[in-house]
Amino acid sequence: MHYTGTIWRPPYEASSLLLEATAGCTHHRCKFCTLYSDLPFPFRMSPLADIESDLQEAQLWWTDPVAMLTARLQGLPRPAGVRRAFLIGANPFVLPYRRLMDIAGLIGQYFPSIQTIGCFARVTDIALKSDGELASLGRAGYDGLTIGIETGDSEALRFMDKGYTAADIVEQCRRLDEAGIHYSFFYLAGISGAGRGEAGARATAAVCNQLHPALIGVNMLTVYPDAELYQEIQRGNWTEESETEKYREIRALLDGLDIPVRFAALGASNAFQLQGTLPEDRAALAAAIDQIVDTAGEDGLRAYRVNLRRL
């Protein structure tokens, strides 16, 4: 398989067929991000020939009797029919409409069992497609996009150089709603900075309440020395939230959401994992967050952050 650098995927894509459609990020300016710093280039589009080769290799694994026997001898489960593909790379949805359709065609050719195709997407990637193109992509199987909105706090978005505003999130994701393309959000606790976390969370809830995300996944900001944000801290331009403030921020987000949605904190950046469905599990999730703050405390939570060598 053609994989470049560290492979990043959401926790809920663990059983999907992972295909490299791009490597790196087209934006590559977010001050906190170091996810693609191991690559020798900012962004690269995978050749269709490489994608087809990977599909052929994956097809062999799922259908070849020798592969099935090898799995059995190694104590691995028999390869099951795959129903979803996930295109890896920071934002494959930036690819031109025609390229995305070609990829969908190849996936359908080699894996007729695949029903949906997901990927990471930036808000700005959606704006590049017309309404008609979005509808066609939805019919071709593109569904369940993962969008790292990070926050609905426009001041934080501007400072971190995300390249869009809270209003852009609402505008573009409404277009996905109209096209019938489902999506999940990643929220980054801590992005608003010390003293502003709960206000940022309330602003984010106000954005999400206008939309229909299937899931809101919480990650915790972890500042590494090679991030531009680290230099901003050293220059005195930004102050990091305490760990307990980040949890109070998550609690404020939870309290502010009034839409039915899955709510989860599952990635490695979270010292404790949480998941549930709103509104049914709101009280249980709130109690769990309060207990984390009361029992782990700032010192325990900070120790986890400092010792988190990589996400």
C-alpha positions in Angstrom: 0.0 0.0 0.0 1.2 3.5 -0.7 1.3 5.2 2.7 3.4 8.3 3.3 4.4 9.4 6.8 2.2 8.9 9.9 -1.3 7.7 9.0 -4.0 9.8 10.8 -7.6 8.7 11.0 -10.5 9.2 13.3 -11.0 6.5 16.0 -14.4 5.5 14.4 -12.7 4.7 11.0 -10.8 1.8 12.4 -12.6 -0.8 10.3 -12.6 1.2 7.1 -10.4 0.6 4.1 -7.7 3.3 4.3 -6.6 4.6 0.9 -4.1 7.4 0.5 -5.6 10.0 -1.8 -3.4 12.8 -0.7 -0.5 13.4 1.7 0.0 16.5 3.8 -2.3 19.5 4.0 -3.1 22.3 1.5 -3.4 24.9 4.3 -0.4 24.0 6.4 -0.6 27.2 8.5 -2.5 26.4 11.6 -0.3 27.6 14.5 -0.9 24.6 16.8 -0.6 21.8 14.2 2.5 19.5 13.9 0.7 16.4 12.5 2.4 16.6 9.1 5.7 18.0 10.0 7.4 14.7 9.2 6.7 15.1 5.5 9.3 16.6 3.2 6.6 18.5 1.3 3.4 20.5 2.3 0.9 18.6 0.1 0.8 16.0 -2.6 -2.0 14.4 -4.6 -1.7 10.7 -5.1 -1.6 9.4 -8.7 -4.7 7.5 -9.7 -2.4 4.6 -10.7 -1.2 4.4 -7.1 -4.8 4.4 -5.7 -5.8 1.6 -8.2 -2.7 -0.4 -7.2 -3.7 -0.1 -3.5 -7.2 -1.2 -4.3 -5.9 -4.2 -6.2 -3.7 -5.1 -3.2 -6.5 -4.7 -0.8 -8.8 -6.8 -3.0 -6.3 -9.6 -3.0 -6.2 -9.6 0.8 -10.0 -9.8 1.0 -10.5 -12.5 -1.6 -7.2 -14.5 -2.0 -7.4 -18.0 -0.5 -3.7 -17.8 0.5 -4.3 -14.6 2.4 -7.3 -16.1 4.2 -5.2 -19.2 5.1 -2.3 -17.0 6.3 -4.7 -15.0 8.5 -6.1 -18.2 10.0 -2.7 -19.6 10.7 -1.7 -16.3 12.4 -4.9 -16.3 14.5 -6.3 -13.4 12.7 -10.0 -13.1 11.8 -11.1 -14.0 8.3 -11.2 -10.8 6.2 -14.9 -9.6 6.1 -16.6 -7.7 3.3 -15.6 -4.1 3.6 -18.4 -1.5 3.5 -16.6 1.8 3.9 -13.4 3.4 2.5 -11.6 6.3 4.2 -9.3 8.5 2.1 -6.3 9.5 4.2 -4.5 12.8 4.1 -5.2 16.0 6.0 -8.0 17.1 3.6 -8.6 14.9 0.5 -12.0 16.7 0.0 -9.9 19.5 -1.5 -9.4 17.4 -4.6 -11.3 18.6 -7.7 -14.7 17.2 -8.2 -13.7 15.1 -11.2 -10.8 13.5 -9.3 -13.0 12.6 -6.4 -15.5 11.0 -8.8 -12.7 9.1 -10.5 -11.6 7.7 -7.1 -15.2 6.7 -6.3 -15.4 4.9 -9.6 -12.2 2.9 -8.9 -13.4 2.0 -5.4 -16.7 0.8 -6.9 -14.9 -1.2 -9.5 -12.7 -3.2 -7.1 -15.0 -3.1 -4.0 -18.7 -3.2 -5.0 -19.5 -3.9 -1.3 -18.3 -0.4 -0.3 -21.3 1.8 0.4 -19.7 5.0 1.6 -16.5 7.0 1.3 -15.2 9.3 4.0 -12.3 11.6 4.5 -11.0 14.6 6.4 -12.2 17.9 5.0 -11.6 21.6 5.6 -14.4 24.1 5.6 -12.7 25.8 2.7 -12.7 22.5 0.7 -16.5 22.5 0.7 -16.6 26.0 -0.7 -14.7 24.8 -3.8 -17.6 22.7 -4.9 -20.9 23.8 -6.5 -24.2 22.7 -5.0 -24.6 20.3 -7.9 -21.2 18.8 -7.4 -21.8 18.2 -3.7 -25.0 16.4 -4.6 -23.3 14.3 -7.1 -20.5 13.4 -4.7 -23.1 12.4 -2.2 -24.8 10.1 -4.7 -21.3 8.6 -5.6 -20.9 7.6 -1.9 -19.1 10.4 -0.2 -20.6 10.6 3.2 -19.5 10.9 6.8 -16.8 13.6 6.3 -14.7 14.5 9.3 -14.2 18.3 9.6 -11.8 19.8 12.1 -13.7 23.0 12.8 -11.7 23.3 16.1 -14.0 26.0 17.5 -16.8 28.5 16.7 -14.7 31.3 18.3 -13.9 33.5 15.4 -11.2 35.3 17.3 -9.4 32.1 18.0 -9.8 30.9 14.4 -8.2 34.1 13.2 -5.3 34.0 15.7 -4.6 30.3 14.8 -4.8 31.1 11.1 -7.4 28.5 10.3 -8.4 30.3 7.2 -12.2 30.6 7.8 -14.7 32.1 10.3 -17.5 30.8 12.4 -19.9 32.1 9.8 -18.1 30.1 7.1 -18.6 26.9 9.1 -22.3 27.5 9.2 -22.6 28.4 5.6 -20.6 25.5 4.2 -21.9 22.8 6.4 -25.5 23.9 5.6 -24.6 23.1 2.0 -23.5 19.6 3.1 -26.9 19.2 4.9 -28.7 20.2 1.7 -26.6 17.8 -0.4 -27.4 14.9 2.0 -23.7 14.5 3.0 -23.4 13.7 6.7 -20.4 14.9 8.7 -18.7 14.9 12.1 -16.9 17.8 13.8 -13.6 17.8 15.7 -13.5 20.4 18.5 -10.2 21.4 20.0 -10.4 22.2 23.7 -8.0 24.9 24.7 -7.8 26.7 21.4 -9.3 30.0 22.8 -6.5 30.4 25.3 -6.4 31.0 29.1 -9.5 32.7 30.4 -11.5 32.3 27.2 -12.2 28.6 27.1 -15.8 28.6 28.3 -16.7 31.6 26.1 -15.2 29.7 23.1 -17.2 26.6 24.0 -20.4 28.6 24.1 -19.6 30.1 20.7 -19.0 26.7 19.3 -22.3 25.3 20.7 -24.1 28.3 19.0 -22.5 27.3 15.7 -23.2 23.5 16.1 -26.8 24.2 17.1 -27.5 25.6 13.6 -26.2 22.5 11.9 -26.6 18.7 11.9 -23.3 17.0 12.8 -23.5 13.3 13.5 -20.8 13.5 16.1 -18.8 16.1 17.9 -15.4 14.7 18.8 -13.4 16.5 21.4 -9.6 16.7 21.3 -7.3 18.5 23.8 -4.8 21.1 22.6 -1.3 19.8 23.1 1.4 22.4 22.3 4.7 20.9 21.0 8.0 22.8 20.7 8.0 22.7 16.9 4.6 24.3 16.6 4.3 28.0 15.8 2.0 28.4 18.7 4.9 27.5 21.0 6.8 30.5 19.7 3.7 32.7 20.2 3.7 31.5 23.9 7.4 32.3 24.3 6.8 35.8 22.8 4.0 36.4 25.3 1.3 36.6 22.7 -0.8 33.7 23.9 -1.3 31.9 27.2 -2.3 28.2 27.4 -5.3 27.1 29.4 -4.9 25.0 32.5 -6.0 21.4 32.1 -8.9 21.8 34.5 -10.0 24.9 32.5 -10.1 22.7 29.4 -12.5 20.3 31.1 -14.7 23.2 32.3 -14.6 24.3 28.6 -15.8 20.8 27.5 -18.5 20.9 30.2 -19.7 24.3 28.8 -19.8 22.9 25.3 -21.8 19.9 26.5 -24.2 22.2 28.4 -24.7 24.5 25.4 -25.6 21.9 22.8 -29.3 21.5 22.2 -29.2 19.2 19.1 -29.3 15.4 19.0 -25.7 14.4 18.5 -23.1 11.8 19.5 -20.5 13.4 21.9 -17.1 11.8 22.4 -13.6 12.4 23.6 -11.7 9.3 22.3 -8.3 10.4 20.9 -4.9 10.1 22.5 -5.0 13.8 23.5 -7.7 13.0 26.0 -6.4 11.8 29.4 -9.9 10.2 29.9 -12.2 8.9 27.3 -15.9 9.8 27.1 -18.7 9.1 24.8 -22.5 9.3 24.8 -25.5 10.6 23.0 -27.2 13.9 23.5 -29.6 14.7 25.0 -30.0 11.3 26.7 -26.5 11.0 28.2 -25.9 14.7 29.1 -26.2 14.3 32.9 -23.9 11.2 32.9 -21.3 12.9 30.7 -21.4 16.1 32.9 -21.0 14.0 36.0 -18.0 12.2 34.5 -16.3 15.4 33.5 -16.9 16.8 37.0 -15.4 13.7 38.6 -12.3 13.9 36.4 -11.7 17.5 37.6 -12.3 16.5 41.2 -10.2 13.3 41.3 -7.4 13.8 38.8 -6.9 17.5 39.5 -4.6 19.9 37.7 -1.4 18.2 38.6 -2.5 14.8 37.4 -4.0 16.1 34.2 -0.9 18.2 33.5 1.4 15.2 34.0 -0.5 13.4 31.3 -0.2 16.4 28.9 3.5 16.8 29.5 4.3 13.2 29.0 2.2 12.9 25.8 5.1 12.7 23.4 3.0 12.6 20.3 -0.7 12.5 19.4 
